């Protein structure tokens, strides 16, 4: 499983990244969490307001800071 946090480096982006790491660890699933800060990645997924969460290449949310529990539901 590949989880990408598309970010601009803001505090909400950092928190989403941390929450995604926690959610993945708590789920017991094997995967990786990557923070992507390149503007081209945001444009590729059509993200206008970061942070955004992409799981296995599929955009799940944009512009929202998800809790650990919300991320676990998406996994």
N, CA, C and O atoms as CSV, one atom per row, in Angstrom:
chain,resi,resn,atom,element,x,y,z
A,1,UNK,N,N,0.841,-1.166,0.000
A,1,UNK,CA,C,0.000,0.000,0.000
A,1,UNK,C,C,0.892,1.236,0.000
A,1,UNK,O,O,1.870,1.323,0.743
A,2,UNK,N,N,0.528,2.184,-0.850
A,2,UNK,CA,C,1.292,3.430,-0.933
A,2,UNK,C,C,0.358,4.590,-0.608
A,2,UNK,O,O,-0.651,4.802,-1.281
A,3,UNK,N,N,0.709,5.328,0.424
A,3,UNK,CA,C,-0.073,6.480,0.840
A,3,UNK,C,C,0.767,7.724,0.584
A,3,UNK,O,O,1.898,7.833,1.058
A,4,UNK,N,N,0.203,8.655,-0.166
A,4,UNK,CA,C,0.901,9.897,-0.454
A,4,UNK,C,C,0.135,11.059,0.167
A,4,UNK,O,O,-1.083,11.163,0.024
A,5,UNK,N,N,0.857,11.921,0.852
A,5,UNK,CA,C,0.287,13.147,1.377
A,5,UNK,C,C,0.827,14.262,0.487
A,5,UNK,O,O,2.017,14.577,0.518
A,6,UNK,N,N,-0.059,14.848,-0.300
A,6,UNK,CA,C,0.331,15.941,-1.183
A,6,UNK,C,C,0.254,17.222,-0.374
A,6,UNK,O,O,-0.797,17.560,0.171
A,7,UNK,N,N,1.373,17.937,-0.296
A,7,UNK,CA,C,1.426,19.062,0.621
A,7,UNK,C,C,2.214,20.227,0.063
A,7,UNK,O,O,2.939,20.113,-0.925
A,8,UNK,N,N,2.042,21.355,0.737
A,8,UNK,CA,C,2.825,22.549,0.438
A,8,UNK,C,C,3.777,22.860,1.586
A,8,UNK,O,O,4.481,23.870,1.568
A,9,UNK,N,N,3.792,21.987,2.577
A,9,UNK,CA,C,4.680,22.179,3.722
A,9,UNK,C,C,4.025,22.884,4.898
A,9,UNK,O,O,4.705,23.205,5.872
A,10,UNK,N,N,2.740,23.128,4.833
A,10,UNK,CA,C,2.045,23.817,5.916
A,10,UNK,C,C,1.849,22.893,7.125
A,10,UNK,O,O,2.093,21.690,7.041
A,11,UNK,N,N,1.418,23.456,8.218
A,11,UNK,CA,C,1.223,22.687,9.457
A,11,UNK,C,C,0.137,21.619,9.285
A,11,UNK,O,O,0.300,20.496,9.762
A,12,UNK,N,N,-0.970,21.957,8.607
A,12,UNK,CA,C,-2.028,20.966,8.376
A,12,UNK,C,C,-1.495,19.789,7.567
A,12,UNK,O,O,-1.870,18.640,7.803
A,13,UNK,N,N,-0.620,20.085,6.613
A,13,UNK,CA,C,-0.027,19.037,5.786
A,13,UNK,C,C,0.842,18.110,6.624
A,13,UNK,O,O,0.799,16.891,6.460
A,14,UNK,N,N,1.628,18.689,7.517
A,14,UNK,CA,C,2.485,17.895,8.391
A,14,UNK,C,C,1.647,17.020,9.317
A,14,UNK,O,O,1.979,15.858,9.547
A,15,UNK,N,N,0.570,17.574,9.842
A,15,UNK,CA,C,-0.304,16.808,10.734
A,15,UNK,C,C,-0.971,15.659,9.988
A,15,UNK,O,O,-1.087,14.560,10.529
A,16,UNK,N,N,-1.412,15.896,8.755
A,16,UNK,CA,C,-2.014,14.816,7.959
A,16,UNK,C,C,-0.998,13.712,7.709
A,16,UNK,O,O,-1.335,12.530,7.771
A,17,UNK,N,N,0.234,14.089,7.429
A,17,UNK,CA,C,1.306,13.111,7.226
A,17,UNK,C,C,1.499,12.256,8.478
A,17,UNK,O,O,1.596,11.032,8.386
A,18,UNK,N,N,1.554,12.889,9.631
A,18,UNK,CA,C,1.719,12.164,10.898
A,18,UNK,C,C,0.522,11.269,11.173
A,18,UNK,O,O,0.685,10.132,11.614
A,19,UNK,N,N,-0.683,11.776,10.915
A,19,UNK,CA,C,-1.895,10.980,11.129
A,19,UNK,C,C,-1.928,9.763,10.195
A,19,UNK,O,O,-2.375,8.686,10.591
A,20,UNK,N,N,-1.460,9.936,8.973
A,20,UNK,CA,C,-1.426,8.823,8.023
A,20,UNK,C,C,-0.439,7.749,8.481
A,20,UNK,O,O,-0.719,6.556,8.364
A,21,UNK,N,N,0.706,8.168,8.999
A,21,UNK,CA,C,1.676,7.203,9.518
A,21,UNK,C,C,1.080,6.423,10.690
A,21,UNK,O,O,1.223,5.202,10.763
A,22,UNK,N,N,0.418,7.120,11.594
A,22,UNK,CA,C,-0.197,6.477,12.752
A,22,UNK,C,C,-1.296,5.511,12.327
A,22,UNK,O,O,-1.390,4.398,12.845
A,23,UNK,N,N,-2.129,5.945,11.379
A,23,UNK,CA,C,-3.233,5.099,10.904
A,23,UNK,C,C,-2.711,3.832,10.240
A,23,UNK,O,O,-3.252,2.749,10.464
A,24,UNK,N,N,-1.677,3.954,9.433
A,24,UNK,CA,C,-1.112,2.780,8.760
A,24,UNK,C,C,-0.532,1.814,9.787
A,24,UNK,O,O,-0.758,0.607,9.694
A,25,UNK,N,N,0.206,2.321,10.754
A,25,UNK,CA,C,0.799,1.464,11.782
A,25,UNK,C,C,-0.282,0.756,12.599
A,25,UNK,O,O,-0.151,-0.425,12.920
A,26,UNK,N,N,-1.343,1.480,12.930
A,26,UNK,CA,C,-2.422,0.903,13.743
A,26,UNK,C,C,-3.242,-0.115,12.959
A,26,UNK,O,O,-3.846,-1.010,13.550
A,27,UNK,N,N,-3.268,0.012,11.634
A,27,UNK,CA,C,-4.085,-0.896,10.818
A,27,UNK,C,C,-3.447,-2.276,10.677
A,27,UNK,O,O,-4.131,-3.257,10.384
A,28,UNK,N,N,-2.131,-2.345,10.888
A,28,UNK,CA,C,-1.438,-3.614,10.736
A,28,UNK,C,C,-1.134,-3.957,9.285
A,28,UNK,O,O,-0.587,-5.022,8.998
A,29,UNK,N,N,-1.486,-3.063,8.374
A,29,UNK,CA,C,-1.219,-3.296,6.953
A,29,UNK,C,C,0.205,-2.864,6.630
A,29,UNK,O,O,0.783,-2.014,7.307
A,30,UNK,N,N,0.751,-3.461,5.593
A,30,UNK,CA,C,2.107,-3.121,5.166
A,30,UNK,C,C,2.021,-2.075,4.070
A,30,UNK,O,O,1.245,-2.201,3.123
A,31,UNK,N,N,2.827,-1.049,4.218
A,31,UNK,CA,C,2.835,0.003,3.217
A,31,UNK,C,C,3.806,1.088,3.588
A,31,UNK,O,O,4.615,0.943,4.504
A,32,UNK,N,N,3.712,2.192,2.853
A,32,UNK,CA,C,4.579,3.324,3.129
A,32,UNK,C,C,3.786,4.610,3.005
A,32,UNK,O,O,2.828,4.702,2.238
A,33,UNK,N,N,4.211,5.606,3.782
A,33,UNK,CA,C,3.604,6.928,3.725
A,33,UNK,C,C,4.676,7.884,3.215
A,33,UNK,O,O,5.779,7.951,3.759
A,34,UNK,N,N,4.337,8.616,2.169
A,34,UNK,CA,C,5.282,9.518,1.531
A,34,UNK,C,C,4.688,10.919,1.497
A,34,UNK,O,O,3.523,11.105,1.147
A,35,UNK,N,N,5.500,11.894,1.865
A,35,UNK,CA,C,5.077,13.288,1.737
A,35,UNK,C,C,5.598,13.801,0.394
A,35,UNK,O,O,6.794,13.730,0.110
A,36,UNK,N,N,4.692,14.314,-0.418
A,36,UNK,CA,C,5.035,14.819,-1.746
A,36,UNK,C,C,4.774,16.321,-1.763
A,36,UNK,O,O,3.640,16.762,-1.576
A,37,UNK,N,N,5.821,17.099,-1.988
A,37,UNK,CA,C,5.680,18.557,-1.954
A,37,UNK,C,C,5.873,19.223,-3.318
A,37,UNK,O,O,5.898,20.451,-3.404
A,38,UNK,N,N,6.007,18.435,-4.378
A,38,UNK,CA,C,6.159,19.008,-5.711
A,38,UNK,C,C,4.810,19.502,-6.221
A,38,UNK,O,O,3.807,18.792,-6.142
A,39,UNK,N,N,4.796,20.705,-6.734
A,39,UNK,CA,C,3.561,21.300,-7.243
A,39,UNK,C,C,2.986,20.491,-8.405
A,39,UNK,O,O,1.773,20.479,-8.612
A,40,UNK,N,N,3.849,19.821,-9.158
A,40,UNK,CA,C,3.371,19.018,-10.286
A,40,UNK,C,C,2.493,17.857,-9.813
A,40,UNK,O,O,1.560,17.460,-10.510
A,41,UNK,N,N,2.788,17.317,-8.637
A,41,UNK,CA,C,1.959,16.232,-8.102
A,41,UNK,C,C,0.574,16.752,-7.748
A,41,UNK,O,O,-0.428,16.081,-7.996
A,42,UNK,N,N,0.517,17.941,-7.173
A,42,UNK,CA,C,-0.787,18.541,-6.849
A,42,UNK,C,C,-1.592,18.749,-8.134
A,42,UNK,O,O,-2.786,18.455,-8.182
A,43,UNK,N,N,-0.937,19.249,-9.152
A,43,UNK,CA,C,-1.615,19.495,-10.426
A,43,UNK,C,C,-2.038,18.202,-11.105
A,43,UNK,O,O,-3.097,18.145,-11.729
A,44,UNK,N,N,-1.225,17.177,-10.990
A,44,UNK,CA,C,-1.534,15.884,-11.608
A,44,UNK,C,C,-2.859,15.324,-11.099
A,44,UNK,O,O,-3.629,14.734,-11.858
A,45,UNK,N,N,-3.114,15.514,-9.814
A,45,UNK,CA,C,-4.357,15.009,-9.216
A,45,UNK,C,C,-5.471,16.061,-9.202
A,45,UNK,O,O,-6.575,15.786,-8.732
A,46,UNK,N,N,-5.189,17.254,-9.709
A,46,UNK,CA,C,-6.198,18.311,-9.743
A,46,UNK,C,C,-6.482,18.913,-8.378
A,46,UNK,O,O,-7.577,19.424,-8.138
A,47,UNK,N,N,-5.508,18.858,-7.484
A,47,UNK,CA,C,-5.682,19.374,-6.128
A,47,UNK,C,C,-5.489,20.884,-6.135
A,47,UNK,O,O,-4.439,21.387,-6.535
A,48,UNK,N,N,-6.518,21.600,-5.688
A,48,UNK,CA,C,-6.436,23.049,-5.614
A,48,UNK,C,C,-6.178,23.529,-4.189
A,48,UNK,O,O,-5.636,24.615,-3.982
A,49,UNK,N,N,-6.568,22.718,-3.210
A,49,UNK,CA,C,-6.316,23.121,-1.822
A,49,UNK,C,C,-5.756,21.935,-1.038
A,49,UNK,O,O,-6.478,20.997,-0.703
A,50,UNK,N,N,-4.461,21.996,-0.757
A,50,UNK,CA,C,-3.828,20.943,0.037
A,50,UNK,C,C,-4.199,21.094,1.510
A,50,UNK,O,O,-4.694,22.153,1.894
A,51,UNK,N,N,-3.987,20.111,2.327
A,51,UNK,CA,C,-3.359,18.844,2.005
A,51,UNK,C,C,-4.322,17.897,1.296
A,51,UNK,O,O,-5.541,18.049,1.365
A,52,UNK,N,N,-3.742,16.930,0.623
A,52,UNK,CA,C,-4.538,15.912,-0.066
A,52,UNK,C,C,-3.979,14.547,0.286
A,52,UNK,O,O,-2.787,14.398,0.557
A,53,UNK,N,N,-4.854,13.553,0.280
A,53,UNK,CA,C,-4.462,12.189,0.609
A,53,UNK,C,C,-4.735,11.290,-0.593
A,53,UNK,O,O,-5.854,11.236,-1.103
A,54,UNK,N,N,-3.694,10.587,-1.035
A,54,UNK,CA,C,-3.794,9.665,-2.166
A,54,UNK,C,C,-3.411,8.279,-1.663
A,54,UNK,O,O,-2.348,8.102,-1.068
A,55,UNK,N,N,-4.273,7.300,-1.902
A,55,UNK,CA,C,-4.003,5.922,-1.484
A,55,UNK,C,C,-3.972,5.055,-2.733
A,55,UNK,O,O,-4.953,4.969,-3.472
A,56,UNK,N,N,-2.838,4.419,-2.956
A,56,UNK,CA,C,-2.635,3.558,-4.123
A,56,UNK,C,C,-3.057,4.240,-5.419
A,56,UNK,O,O,-3.725,3.641,-6.262
A,57,UNK,N,N,-2.657,5.506,-5.567
A,57,UNK,CA,C,-2.899,6.233,-6.801
A,57,UNK,C,C,-4.267,6.857,-6.935
A,57,UNK,O,O,-4.559,7.474,-7.960
A,58,UNK,N,N,-5.121,6.716,-5.928
A,58,UNK,CA,C,-6.478,7.258,-5.992
A,58,UNK,C,C,-6.631,8.390,-4.983
A,58,UNK,O,O,-6.407,8.199,-3.787
A,59,UNK,N,N,-7.016,9.571,-5.470
A,59,UNK,CA,C,-7.228,10.725,-4.605
A,59,UNK,C,C,-8.428,10.459,-3.705
A,59,UNK,O,O,-9.535,10.214,-4.186
A,60,UNK,N,N,-8.201,10.509,-2.397
A,60,UNK,CA,C,-9.281,10.245,-1.433
A,60,UNK,C,C,-9.866,11.526,-0.872
A,60,UNK,O,O,-11.086,11.642,-0.758
A,61,UNK,N,N,-9.018,12.501,-0.513
A,61,UNK,CA,C,-9.507,13.767,0.025
A,61,UNK,C,C,-8.573,14.894,-0.368
A,61,UNK,O,O,-7.404,14.682,-0.691
A,62,UNK,N,N,-9.122,16.094,-0.332
A,62,UNK,CA,C,-8.334,17.286,-0.632
A,62,UNK,C,C,-8.863,18.441,0.209
A,62,UNK,O,O,-10.073,18.621,0.343
A,63,UNK,N,N,-7.945,19.222,0.773
A,63,UNK,CA,C,-8.330,20.398,1.533
A,63,UNK,C,C,-8.879,20.122,2.917
A,63,UNK,O,O,-9.475,20.998,3.545
A,64,UNK,N,N,-8.677,18.899,3.392
A,64,UNK,CA,C,-9.238,18.526,4.692
A,64,UNK,C,C,-8.187,17.807,5.521
A,64,UNK,O,O,-7.457,16.954,5.016
A,65,UNK,N,N,-8.121,18.157,6.784
A,65,UNK,CA,C,-7.226,17.482,7.717
A,65,UNK,C,C,-7.997,16.324,8.339
A,65,UNK,O,O,-8.888,16.539,9.161
A,66,UNK,N,N,-7.659,15.100,7.949
A,66,UNK,CA,C,-8.351,13.913,8.445
A,66,UNK,C,C,-7.736,13.445,9.758
A,66,UNK,O,O,-6.534,13.580,9.983
A,67,UNK,N,N,-8.577,12.898,10.608
A,67,UNK,CA,C,-8.096,12.282,11.848
A,67,UNK,C,C,-7.532,10.911,11.544
A,67,UNK,O,O,-7.700,10.385,10.445
A,68,UNK,N,N,-6.865,10.341,12.526
A,68,UNK,CA,C,-6.324,8.980,12.371
A,68,UNK,C,C,-7.470,8.003,12.068
A,68,UNK,O,O,-7.341,7.149,11.190
A,69,UNK,N,N,-8.572,8.127,12.783
A,69,UNK,CA,C,-9.714,7.229,12.587
A,69,UNK,C,C,-10.300,7.357,11.181
A,69,UNK,O,O,-10.666,6.353,10.570
A,70,UNK,N,N,-10.393,8.578,10.667
A,70,UNK,CA,C,-10.922,8.785,9.314
A,70,UNK,C,C,-9.999,8.148,8.267
A,70,UNK,O,O,-10.471,7.558,7.295
A,71,UNK,N,N,-8.714,8.268,8.469
A,71,UNK,CA,C,-7.759,7.655,7.532
A,71,UNK,C,C,-7.858,6.148,7.599
A,71,UNK,O,O,-7.805,5.483,6.564
A,72,UNK,N,N,-8.001,5.592,8.789
A,72,UNK,CA,C,-8.132,4.134,8.936
A,72,UNK,C,C,-9.336,3.622,8.170
A,72,UNK,O,O,-9.275,2.538,7.589
A,73,UNK,N,N,-10.420,4.365,8.153
A,73,UNK,CA,C,-11.608,3.940,7.415
A,73,UNK,C,C,-11.328,3.883,5.906
A,73,UNK,O,O,-11.891,3.048,5.198
A,74,UNK,N,N,-10.468,4.762,5.429
A,74,UNK,CA,C,-10.135,4.794,4.004
A,74,UNK,C,C,-9.179,3.671,3.617
A,74,UNK,O,O,-9.141,3.254,2.460
A,75,UNK,N,N,-8.404,3.180,4.592
A,75,UNK,CA,C,-7.464,2.109,4.299
A,75,UNK,C,C,-8.211,0.803,4.107
A,75,UNK,O,O,-7.593,-0.230,3.850
